[in-house]
């Protein structure tokens, strides 16, 4: 079995020119934590996720440990300010430009291994030879595919 046999093909996507605010609203409505970002030809450009947005609103000096104790920092007002600024930006400025993707013909064993090694969202993008988005695959999709083969 391959990634193409277990992936989901009905997926929402985002465009690099959209505002983050618009995309995050779609993500909330559809209960997604991540949307692939594609160009007009369906070629993967990146992914916008709740993690990439949080990463964007936390300053680098905190992320990299330059400031050892942040317990005294004004928490919610600080985050709210950076959040509001991020919502006004374009997707290209906030997205992860190097999303994890697998080829449609990768075996499920390879896909499962890669999901455990690199995925922060529990999903991998599935692409063809030209990096065109074909679908998304998760650990749950793999389990479902394995379960359906047992039933046959």
Buried (B, 14 or more C-beta within 10 A) or exposed (E): BBBBBBBBEEBBBBBBEBBBEEBBEBBEEEEBEBBBBBBEEBEBBBBBBBBBBBBBBBBEEEEEEEEEEEEEEEEEEBBEEBBEEBBEBBBBEBBBEEBBBBBBEBEBEBBBEBBEEEBBBBBBBBBBEEBBBBBBBBBEBBEEBEEEEEEE
